[in-house]
Amino acid sequence: MAEANWYVVHTYSGYENKVKANIEKTIENRHLEEEILEVRVPMQDVVELKNGAKKTVQKKMFPGYVLINMVMNDDTWYVVRNTRGVTGFVGPGSKPVPLTEAEMKPLGIKTENISVDFAEGDTIAVVAGVWKDTVGVVQRMDFGKQTATINVELFGRETPVEISFAEVRKMS
């Protein structure tokens, strides 16, 4: 099987999330989960000053672009290229060019896989990030995205939270 790479897709401005949703729906309908692994609209936290108050909001890092981790073949190219809102892949002519490791690093997207010593049903502790010092039971693991979903108590309710493998460790 060919190797998956990250590609950049150009979209109509403001259609990034619609394109992401449409591609994810097509992946599900055509059973392309093994070929199109992940679709992302990179976001960043920006502090805005409104009426004298600082407010942190999430803004798109690259308006008009969506990142896709996929195995490039005629099928996947056709699916992505013919998604409503997509104007094309970034690259010379109609040939998509994958992002290099150096280009991926500043985006915070890790391409190396992390091996883990826990599985679904295990209790893990979050050691970094927003949910640091939280303990939860692994409900689901996504090795493509390198994340684990755990339930945390939020406002008196069990809420599923997706956490990167790099931010957790198994409880002994």
N, C-alpha and C positions, 0 to 999 in steps of 0.2 A: 504494500500500500504506500502511496506517495505521502510525503510529509506535509503536515499542515503549516501554513505560514500566515502571518497577519498581512492583510491587504487594506488599502484605504479606498473607500467608495465615496464619490461625490454625489451629493443630493441637493434637491432644492432647499434653499435656506428655510429653516423652520420646520422641515419635514423629517429631521433626523430621527425623532422618536417614532414617528409613523413608519418610516422605512425599517427601523429596528423591529417593530412589532410585526410588520408585514413579512419580513424575512423569517422571523421566528415561527410565524404561522405556517409559512411555506415549508420550512424544515420539518415541522410536525406532520403536515399533510403528505409530504412526499417521502417521509422517513429518511431524511438526509442528516440525521444526528451524528453519524460517523464521519461525514464529509464537511459539514459546516458546524464547527464546534462552538463558536461564541460570536455574538454580535454586541458591540459596545459603542456607546456614545460617551466619550471621555468627558467627565465633569471635574470642575475645580471649585473650591470654596473661595469666594470673593467677599471682602468686607465692604459694605456700602454704608455711606453716611446719609441718612434720611431724617429730616427734621431734628437734627442734632443727636440722633441716636444711631449707634453702630449696629448694623445687622449683617449677619453672615448669610449669604445666599449661594446657591450652587448655579454656576454658569457653564455653558458648554465650552470646552477648551478649543475646539475647532468647529465653529458654526459652519454648517453645510457639508460636514464629513462624518462618516461612520466607519469604525474599524471592524473588520471581520476576520476571525481566525478560521481558515478553511483550507481544505485540500483543493487545489486548483485543477479542475478538469472541465470538459465541455458542459457537463450537466450543471455543476455548481456555478460556472461562469454565466450560463444562460439564466439560471434561476435568479441570481443576484442582479444581473444586468437588466432583466425584464421586470424587476420589482417596481411598482408604481412609486415615483418620487426619486428614483435613482437616475442620475444623468450619465454615470459611467465610472469605471475604475480609474484610479490615479496611476498614470504610466504613459509612456510614449505610444501614440496611436491607440489601438484597442488592446494592447498587451499589458496586463496588470503586472506591476512590479511589487514583490513582497517587501515589507519593512525589514531593515537589518536589525541585528541585536542592539547596536548603538542607538538606533532611532527609537527602539522600544523602551529602553531604560528610563528616559525622562518621563515617560507616560505612566510609570509605576506598574507596568504590566510585566510580570515575570514570565519568561518563557521556559525556564527550567522547572522540571517537576520535582515536587517535594515528596519524599517517601514518609509515610506516617506509621506510627505504631498503635493506632487505635482504629476502631471500626464502629459501625452502627450499633447503638446500644451501650457503648462505653461512656463513662463520665470523663469529661475533659475540663480543663481550666483555661480560661483565656488569659494570655500573658502579655498581650499588647493590643493597641487600638482602642476604639471607643468602649468596647465591652470588657476592658481589662479587669481582672479580679472577679469575673463572673464564672460560675460553674454551671455546666449544663450537660445533658445527655444527648449524644449525637443521634439525630433523627434520620439524616440523609447525608450522603457524601457525593460530591461531584468532582471526579478526578480530572475532568477536562478543564474546569474552572479553578481547580485546586481549592475548593471550599467545602466546609462542613456546615450543615444546618443544625442548630441546637435550639431548644426551647428555653427562653429566659422569662422570669416573672417581671412583667411590666404593667404597672397600674393594677396590680392584683390579678392579672391574667397571664396565662401561658402564651408567649408570643414567639413564633419561629424567627431566628436570626441567622443570616448567612455570614460565616466568618472564614477568613483565609486560613489555610493549613499552617502558614508561617506564624500565626498569632495564637496558636493553641498548643497545649501539651496534655498528655494523658495523666489522669490522676492515678496514684498507685493504690 
